[in-house]
Amino acid sequence: MTAPVTSRGDARALVLWDIDRTLVYVGEVDRTAYREAFAEVVGRPAERLPAKGTGVTMPLAIRVLLEDNGVSGDEADALLPRMLEVVPVRFAAHTEDVRTVGSVLPGAMQALKAVAAEPGLVSTVLTGNLRANALVKLQVFGMERYVDATVGGFSSDDAHRPALVAIAQRRAGERYGSAFDVGNTVIVGDSLEDVRTGLEGGARVIAVASGTTSADRLVAAGADVVLPDLTDAARLLQEIRELTTGAGPR
């Protein structure tokens, strides 16, 4: 990872990027890893797979995968930890598929570069991905150099997505010597889960209608700002500045 531009004590705001359908799209690779892990751990094929584009954390999606395929109760509790070990291994085995079938969403790379270069902004991720899966996606597309993943929030930290905001704020605060709260933390994401995460976890939300959720639904859910995509990096930076300058509680 390229060294962060922001120096200790100079951080003004924390920017938390969602990954899937905000920065990149990797097609069916996640679901392929789920399918293969289920067959390995449970010993039979999965007939139903988790819904796509919901923003639900991987541990919760895997729990639904088990339950929807006839594994519930104590058995699901016992198998979930093993599934959480196997899914990243299976996903990593498909790294080349991520590269060949995946894509960077319009404007995402330029937006990442712009935020990373902006003085006073700490750029990291807050994602429903397990940490290992998230790092594969970032590295495949060369995005890891524009975020400080050491201070991010991943579903391997907590399956409850809103809890990841405080985790990232604490990590970033310790690393950069600044205090982060709802007044200077912004989530950039595409799903209703991203909006809920900000509302419940303590962050402003810039929603991007690049996923499966319409701009109208993102507005109705309570996003502070809704953009059609990430192609206007200057506007994105302006919205971040406005949301984190003298901002009080919602």
KABELHU-V959913 format. One record per pair of residues at least 12 apart in sequence whose ideal C-beta (glycine too) atoms are under 10 Angstrom apart, sorted by the first residue. I is the first residue (numbers start at 1). J is the second residue. Records with the same first field share a line. If there is no record, write none. Layout:
I: J  J
This chain:
1: 135  138  139  144  145  146  147  148  149  150
2: 116  144  145  146  147  148
3: 145  148
4: 116  121  122  123  124  146  147  148  150  151  172  175  176
5: 115  116  117  118  119  120  121  122  123  146  148
6: 116  118  119  120  121  122  123  148  172  175  176  178
7: 119  120  176  177
8: 175  176  177  178
9: 176  177  178
10: 119  120  121  122  176  177  178
11: 119  120  121  122  172  173  175  176  177  178  179  180  184
12: 118  119  120  121  122  176  178  180  184  240  241  244  245
13: 115  118  120  121  122  123  172  178  180  183  184  185  186  204  240  241  243  244  245  247
14: 121  122  123  124  126  151  165  168  169  171  172  173  176  178  180  181  184  185  186  187  203  244
15: 111  112  115  116  118  121  122  123  124  125  126  147  172  184  185  186  187  188  203  204  206  236  237  240  244
16: 122  123  124  125  126  127  147  151  152  153  164  165  168  169  172  180  185  186  187  188  189  194  197  198  201  203  204  205
17: 108  111  112  115  123  124  125  126  127  138  143  146  147  152  186  187  188  189  194  230
18: 55  125  126  127  128  129  161  187  188  189  190  191  193  194  197  207  208  210  211
19: 108  125  126  127  128  129  133  134  137  138  141  143  147  152  154  189  190
20: 52  53  54  55  102  105  127  128  129  133  134  137  189  190  191  211
21: 52  53  55  105  189  190  191  194  208  210  211  212  213
22: 55  105  108  111  125  127  187  188  189  190  191  194  206  207  208  210  211  229  230
23: 104  105  107  108  109  111  112  125  127  137  138  141  143  146  147  188  189  190  208  210  230
24: 98  102  103  104  105  108  109  137  138  140  141  143
25: 53  101  102  103  104  105  108  137  210  211
26: 91  94  97  98  99  101  102  103  133  136  137  140  141
27: 52  97  98  100  101  102  103
28: 49  52  94  97  101
29: 90  91  94  95  96  97  98  99  100  101  102  133  136  137
30: 49  50  52  58  61  87  90  91  94  98  129  133  137
31: 46  49  50  51  52  61  65
32: 49  90  91  93  94  97
33: 58  86  87  88  89  90  91  92  93  94  97  133
34: 46  49  50  58  61  62  65  83  86  87  90  91
35: 49  65  90
36: 86  87  89  90  91  93  94
37: 62  65  82  83  84  85  86  87  88  89  90  91
38: 62  65  66  69  71  79  83  86  87  90
39: 86  90
40: 82  83  86  87  89  90
41: 62  66  71  79  80  81  82  83  84  85  86  87
42: 65  66  69  70  71  75  76  79  82  83
44: 69  70  71
45: 69
46: 65  66  68  69  70  71
47: 68  69  70
48: 64  65  67  68  69  70
49: 61  64  65  68  69
50: 62  63  64  65  68
51: 64  212
52: 211  212
53: 190  191  193  211  212  213
54: 128  191  192  193  211  212  213
55: 127  128  161  189  190  191  192  193  194  195  196  197  211  212  213
56: 128  155  159  161  191  193
57: 127  128  129  130  154  155  156  157  158  159  160  161  163  164  193  197
58: 83  84  87  88  91  127  128  129  130  133  134  154  155  156  159
59: 80  81  83  84  87  128  130  155  156  158  159  160
60: 128  155  159  160  161  193
61: 87  128  155  159
62: 76  79  80  83  84  86  87  130  155  159
63: 76  77  79  80  83  84  159
64: 76
65: 80  83  87
66: 79  80  83
71: 83
80: 159
84: 130  155  156  159
85: 130  132
87: 130  132  133
88: 129  130  131  132  133  134  135  136  156
89: 132
90: 133
91: 129  130  132  133  136  137
92: 132  133  135  136
94: 136
95: 136  137  139  140
96: 140
97: 140
98: 133  136  137  139  140  141
99: 136  140  141
100: 140
102: 137  140  141
103: 141
104: 140  141  142  143  230
105: 190  208  210  211  229  230  231
106: 210  228  229  230  231
107: 208  210  227  228  229  230  231  232  233  236
108: 141  143  188  208  210  229  230  231  233
109: 141  142  143  146  230  233
110: 230  231  232  233  234  236
111: 123  146  188  208  227  229  230  231  232  233  234  235  236  237
112: 138  141  142  143  145  146  147  188  230  233
113: 143  145  146  233
114: 146  230  232  233  234  236  237  240
115: 146  147  186  188  233  236  237  240
116: 143  145  146  147  148
117: 146  233  237
118: 233  236  237  240  241
120: 178  184  241  244
121: 184  186  237  240  241  244
122: 147  148  151  168  171  172  173  175  176  178  180  184  185
123: 146  147  148  149  151  152  172  188
124: 146  147  148  149  150  151  152  153  168  171  172  175
125: 137  138  143  144  147  148  149  151  152  153  154  164  168  188
126: 152  153  154  155  157  161  162  164  165  167  168  169  185  187  188  189  194  197  198  201  203
127: 149  152  153  154  155  161  164  189  194
128: 153  154  155  159  161  164  189  191  193  194  197
129: 152  154  155  156
130: 154  155  156  157
131: 149  152  153  154  155  156  157
132: 154  156
133: 154  155  156
134: 147  149  152  153  154  155  156
135: 149  152  154
138: 152
148: 171  172  175  176
150: 171  172  175
151: 167  168  169  170  171  172  173  174  175  176  180
152: 164  167  168  171  172
153: 165  166  167  168  169  170  171  172  187  197  201
154: 167  168
157: 171
160: 197  200  201
161: 189  191  193  194  196  197  198  200  201
162: 193  196  197  198  199  200  201  202  203
163: 197  200  201
164: 187  197  201  203
165: 180  181  182  185  187  197  198  200  201  202  203
166: 180  181  185  201  202  203
167: 201
168: 180  185  187  201  203
169: 181  182  184  185  201  202  203
172: 185
180: 202  203  244
181: 202  203  247  249
182: 198  199  201  202  203  204  243  244  247  248  249  250
183: 202  203  204  243  244  245  246  247  248  249  250
184: 203  204  240  243  244  245  246  247
185: 198  201  202  203  204  205  243  244  247
186: 198  203  204  205  206  224  225  236  239  240  241  243  244  247
187: 199  201  203  204  205  206  207  223  224
188: 204  205  206  207  208  225  227  230  236  239  240
189: 205  206  207  208  210  211  213  218  223
190: 207  208  209  210  211  212  213  218  227  229  230
191: 207  208  210  211  212  213  217  218  221
192: 207  211  212  213  217  218  220  221  222  223
193: 213  221
194: 206  207  208  211  213  218  221  223
195: 207  213  217  218  219  220  221  222  223  224  226
196: 221  222
198: 221  222  223  224  250
199: 221  222  223  224  250
202: 249  250
203: 224  243
204: 223  224  225  239  240  242  243  244  247  250
205: 218  221  222  223  224  225  226  243
206: 218  223  224  225  226  227  230  235  236  239  240  243
207: 219  221  222  223  224  225  226  227
208: 223  225  226  227  228  229  230  236
209: 223  226  227  228  229
210: 227  228  229  230  231
213: 226
214: 226
215: 227  228
222: 250
224: 239  242  243  247  250
225: 238  239  240  242  243
226: 239
227: 239
